[in-house]
Amino acid sequence: MAVQELKKESNAPRFIVVEGPIAVGKTSLAERFAESFSGELVLEQVEQNPFLEQFYKSRRTAALPAQLFFLFQRARQLEELRQSDMFAPVRIADFHIAKDRLFAELNLSRDELELYEKIVDRLDIEAPQPDLVVYLQASVDVLMARIAQRSIAYEKMIDRAYMEKLADAYARYFHGYDETPLLIVNASSIDPVRNDADYDALFEQVCRITGGRHFFNPAATVAFA
């Protein structure tokens, strides 16, 4: 079914969040969704964080300022989203506010995490609830290969051990996630960013989800058919 027909016939979600580890393709997929829905993009402005390059050079010394910069940035973006007209076009974000604590717990010392939590409490962030979260999951081998292919210099400093911890943190978080409808996508075996057939199949499922936990892994279905 054509994209335009799906948009008209389905009760498509109005606020979609695409999440997953570094280099899994969440921003590119969010951009494709926004184009299909004629929607509004809400993207992390990673390049604006002046502490990020230093963080990847020395995670221990720059973790806290990098984390707090992202916290304030995400809080501002979500507040603007919450106050905007929710009857406007579909909104697509490439981050979930929960990722902030996920990264904080992974990178901060005990004392830094305690300070971070106090700041979060003071901010009292009221994030709008997504209608659907799309979690892109990929193997560490795939993630490291994609980082190598990208032209982001500071990402080249990401080591495999860190990526393993990050991928595991995402997997554990979404294993117990039940706050909103969730679609878990195997992004190792498909490429919905560059492959139109993969994208169309994924988009069709996104348009039809109204609740619960779902999985998208058509490559596995074909392999065992």
C-alpha positions in Angstrom: 0.0 0.0 0.0 1.3 3.5 -0.9 2.6 5.8 1.8 -0.1 8.4 1.1 -2.9 5.7 1.4 -1.5 4.5 4.7 -1.4 8.1 6.0 -5.1 8.5 5.1 -6.4 5.1 6.2 -4.6 4.5 9.4 -4.7 6.0 12.9 -1.0 6.7 12.6 0.8 7.9 15.8 1.1 11.7 16.2 4.3 11.7 18.2 6.9 9.1 17.3 10.3 8.6 19.0 13.1 6.7 17.3 15.8 5.4 19.7 18.8 3.2 19.8 22.6 3.2 20.3 25.1 5.5 18.5 25.3 4.8 14.7 22.2 2.6 14.6 20.5 5.0 12.2 17.9 6.7 14.4 18.3 10.2 13.0 18.2 9.1 9.4 15.1 7.0 10.0 13.4 9.8 11.9 14.1 12.0 8.8 12.5 9.4 6.5 9.4 9.2 8.8 9.1 13.0 8.9 9.2 13.1 5.1 6.5 10.3 4.8 4.2 11.9 7.4 4.9 15.5 6.2 5.8 15.9 9.9 8.0 18.0 12.1 11.5 16.8 13.2 12.7 17.2 16.7 16.4 16.2 16.5 19.2 16.1 19.1 21.7 18.8 18.3 24.7 16.7 19.1 27.1 18.9 17.3 26.2 21.8 19.7 27.7 20.0 22.7 31.1 21.6 23.2 32.2 18.9 25.6 31.5 15.9 23.4 34.8 15.6 21.7 36.7 15.9 25.0 34.3 13.2 26.4 35.3 10.7 23.8 39.0 11.6 24.3 38.7 11.2 28.1 35.3 10.0 29.3 36.2 10.2 32.9 37.1 14.0 32.9 34.4 15.3 30.6 31.4 13.0 31.4 29.6 15.4 33.7 29.7 18.6 31.6 28.8 16.6 28.5 25.9 15.0 30.3 24.5 18.2 31.8 24.7 20.0 28.4 22.6 17.3 26.9 20.2 17.3 29.8 19.5 21.0 29.5 19.2 20.8 25.8 16.7 17.9 25.8 14.7 19.5 28.6 14.4 22.7 26.6 13.4 20.9 23.4 10.8 18.8 25.2 9.3 21.8 26.9 9.0 23.6 23.6 7.3 20.5 22.2 4.9 20.2 25.1 3.9 23.8 24.8 3.4 23.7 21.1 0.2 22.9 19.2 -0.1 19.1 19.5 -2.8 19.2 16.8 -0.1 20.3 14.3 1.5 17.7 12.0 3.0 14.5 13.2 6.2 15.0 15.2 9.2 12.7 15.0 12.0 12.8 17.6 15.4 11.0 17.4 15.7 10.8 21.2 13.7 9.8 24.3 14.3 11.7 27.5 14.9 8.4 29.3 18.2 8.0 27.3 19.6 10.9 29.4 19.5 8.8 32.6 20.7 5.8 30.7 23.9 7.6 29.6 24.3 9.2 33.0 24.3 5.8 34.8 26.7 4.5 32.3 29.2 7.4 32.3 29.1 9.2 35.7 30.7 8.5 39.0 28.6 7.9 42.0 29.0 11.5 43.2 28.4 12.9 39.8 25.3 10.8 39.4 23.9 12.0 42.7 24.5 15.6 41.6 22.9 14.9 38.2 19.8 13.4 39.9 19.4 16.5 42.1 19.5 18.7 39.0 16.9 16.5 37.2 14.6 16.8 40.2 14.9 20.6 40.2 14.2 20.7 36.4 11.0 18.7 36.9 10.8 17.9 33.2 7.3 17.2 31.9 8.0 15.4 28.6 5.1 14.7 26.3 4.3 11.0 26.1 5.2 9.4 22.7 2.4 7.5 20.9 5.0 5.1 19.7 8.7 4.4 20.4 10.7 2.7 17.7 13.8 1.1 19.2 16.5 0.2 16.6 18.6 -2.7 17.8 21.8 -3.8 16.2 24.8 -6.0 17.0 28.0 -4.3 18.3 29.8 -5.5 15.1 27.3 -3.6 13.0 27.5 -0.5 15.1 31.3 -0.4 15.1 31.3 -0.9 11.3 28.8 2.0 10.8 30.9 4.3 13.0 33.9 3.5 10.9 32.0 4.4 7.7 30.8 7.8 9.1 32.7 11.0 8.8 32.4 12.1 12.5 35.9 12.4 13.7 35.3 12.1 17.5 33.2 8.9 17.0 36.4 7.1 15.8 37.5 7.3 19.4 34.6 5.1 20.6 36.0 1.7 21.6 34.3 -1.6 21.4 34.1 -2.1 25.2 32.1 1.2 25.5 29.8 0.3 22.7 29.1 -3.1 24.2 28.1 -1.5 27.5 25.9 1.1 25.7 24.1 -1.6 23.6 23.6 -3.7 26.7 22.2 -0.7 28.6 19.7 0.0 25.8 18.7 -3.7 25.6 18.1 -3.9 29.4 16.1 -0.6 29.4 13.8 -1.6 26.6 13.4 -5.2 27.9 11.3 -3.8 30.7 9.8 -0.8 28.9 6.0 -0.7 29.0 5.2 3.0 29.2 4.0 3.4 25.5 3.6 1.2 22.5 7.0 -0.1 21.4 8.3 -1.4 18.1 11.7 -3.2 18.3 13.4 -3.3 15.0 16.3 -5.6 14.1 18.5 -3.0 12.4 21.3 -5.5 11.8 19.6 -7.5 9.2 17.6 -4.7 7.4 18.3 -1.2 6.3 15.2 1.0 6.4 17.3 4.1 5.8 18.7 3.1 2.4 16.5 0.2 1.3 13.1 1.3 0.1 11.5 -2.1 0.5 12.6 -2.4 4.1 11.4 1.1 4.8 8.0 0.6 3.2 7.4 -2.5 5.2 8.5 -0.8 8.4 6.4 2.3 7.7 3.3 0.1 7.1 3.7 -1.5 10.5 4.3 1.8 12.3 1.1 3.2 10.8 -0.9 0.2 12.2 0.4 0.0 15.7 -2.1 1.1 18.4 -0.6 -0.5 21.5 1.5 -3.2 23.0 5.0 -4.5 22.1 5.9 -5.4 18.6 8.9 -6.8 16.7 10.1 -6.0 13.2 12.5 -8.6 11.7 11.3 -9.6 8.3 14.7 -11.0 7.4 14.3 -13.7 10.1 10.9 -14.6 8.8 12.2 -15.1 5.3 15.2 -17.2 6.5 12.9 -19.6 8.4 10.0 -19.7 5.9 
